[in-house]
Amino acid sequence: MKTAVAFLAVIVLTVLCASSGMAQKAQANALVADLSKDQIRVASNFTGERILLFGAIEGTSPAGASDVVVVVRGPSENFTLRRKKRMAGIWVNAEARTLGPLPGYYAVASTRALADIAPVSERAKHQIGPKYLRFSLVSQTPEAATPPASPGDIALYHDSFVRIKSGQNLYSVDPSGVSIIADRLFRAELTLPSGLPFGTYITEFFLFEKGRVVGYQTGELSVTITGLEQWLRVTAHEMPLLYGLFGVFIAGLMGWGVAILFRRV
């Protein structure tokens, strides 16, 4: 009798463990996503590129209240901003603040407004939205007696940075950029403008239900320069002597050509 009870307990425990493992597996596979291309080559005639981000979602709630948020982040850099100050009727550059690291490109697309998808705490946790990008004050102007930056000053510089990047079409938030088809498939299109920073971009896909993340997947997108521009860039950084000699040669060639032209005229 005791043996039968023990055997039954082992079976029940095994079934529970298997169910738990299946649930975890289903949770891990709640979101499957990909990009239409994983590399963008930038040449001299590059005017922008559109990429398609797509995928499928599983385990949606019966009410169909699932939301998808797509985030694309460019390589992180430090950025220096200067505050303008009016002196004797003239606007001049005052103290400078360097913020970073911050992505040189940042885009968010979602099925609806982010405030309707998740609370502030959840968005801040995953840095969803330019407002919630984490950064630090890297340095400040050493020359003058610049007072330490207050939280208000840091917020002001951050808002200015986001405004500048948005004006350059490098920062964007599209609250209707993701479409869900038949409660299973989703798609989003992003336009990558000219002037993109080069490097590795991180793509993030979030599946939200009732204000919390229930599925997540990440990937990479490479933005590289090609052609003569690539050769000049590599030469300038890795072979500066050759780059300088090449510049002198081009300048001399152009000067010789102009001299010949005017001599004929």
C-alpha positions, 0 to 999 in steps of 0.5 A: 500500500505504501509503495503504491502511494509513493509511486502515485506521489512520484507520478503526480510530482512528475506531471507537475514538474512537466507542466511547469516546464511546459509553462515556462517554455510557452512563456519563453516562446511567447514572442518570435520576431525577425527583421527583413534584413540584418545589415544595411550598407551605406554608400555616398548616395544613401538617402535612407532605408526602410526595414520591416520588423515582423513576428508572431505572438503566442499565449495571448489572453482570451480578451486579446489585450496583447500589445507589442512594442518594438525598440531599435537602439543605435550605438551608444555615444557621449554627447556634449551640449552647450547652454546659450547665455546672453552677454552684452546683448549677444548670445554666446556658449556658456557651460558645457555638459557631456551626457552619456552613454546615449544611443545615437539612434532610437526608435519606438513603435507600438500598437498604441500609446505607451502610457496605455500599454504599461505603467511608468515603472515598467517602461522605465525598467526597460527604457522604453521611450526617450524619456526613460533612457538612462545616462549619467553626467560624464563631465563638465567644463573645467575652465570656469567655476561651473556649479554641479548640475542639479536634477533640473539642469540634467533633465533640461539637457536631456530634453534638449538632446532628445529635441535635437535628435528628433529634429534630425529624425534620429529619435522617434516614437510611433504609437501606432507603428505596430499592427497585429493581424488576427491576434497572432502576427505583427509587423512594423516598418521603420525608416532609417534616415540618412546620417545614421551612426555606423555600428551595431544596432540592437532591436528589442521586441516586447510583448505586453499583457495587462501592463507587464512584459510576458515575452521578449526577444532581441536581435542585432542590425549592422549599419556599415559604410561601403565603397570609397567612403569605407576605404577613406574612413578605415585609412583615416583611423588606421593609417593616418600617414597614408591618408595624409599623403593621399590628401596632399596628392589630391590637393596637388592634382587639383591645383595642377588641374586648375593651373592647366585650365587657367593657362588654356583660358 
